[in-house]
Amino acid sequence: MTTTVGVISSGRGENLRYILQEERSGRLPARVGIVLADQSDAGALRIAREYGVPAHFIDPAGLGREEYDKLLIAQLDAKGVELVVLTGYMRILSPLFVRYYKDRILNIHPALLPSFRGMDAFSQALDYGVRWTGTTVHIVDEDVDHGPIIYQRPVRVLKNDTHDSLKARIQRAEYKAYPRAIKMFIEGKPKVQGRTLVWQTEEKSEEK
Ligand code: GAR
């Protein structure tokens, strides 16, 4: 069974590109059915169209958070979306949206949560002086960068790292992490218990 995924983005869309590559290679039990963005020039819209995926800019101008999210839900529902995947989506989702897709929204954050939530996790990691940072794929709850963790991939901070060099390495890790986490999530069907996940098919959720 193939899960229909809806991707929402504000940005470049590179994670989307790698998700689509995995999908097209047949390694992901998912099909991206629609891509939505809150920025008209989001790279994600262009990448989606390259792959023949319906892609729409939904203009947030003058709309409240719930009003806007209802527009997103209408688009996602029309395509039968079962799993929502956020890639660099910078608007905070309304409780209405989070409840509508309860435990069916995934996000990727460029740090090992719960460290360095929020904006510019790369500078936060460099300023703090950590030796390791990384990326986290988690289920979205009503708090920002907070829900139960599906998968993490560590990245070493090097002595001469700049913001850009660290960012580039973390983003390379993300391109492997996100498709892998989506596959784990779809196949493992985890149930949320507080902050932890109980996997239905244990052997598939194990990391190699
Ligand atoms: C990714 O690095 C992702 O971790 C980050 O935005 C970037 C999107 O890149 N998300 C967050 O910081 C969310 N808190 P992309 O548009 O090229 O996929």
Residues whose N, C-alpha, C, O or C-beta is under 5 A from the ligand:
A	BS01	GAR	G11 R12 G13 E14 N15 L16 T87 G88 I108 H109 P110 G118
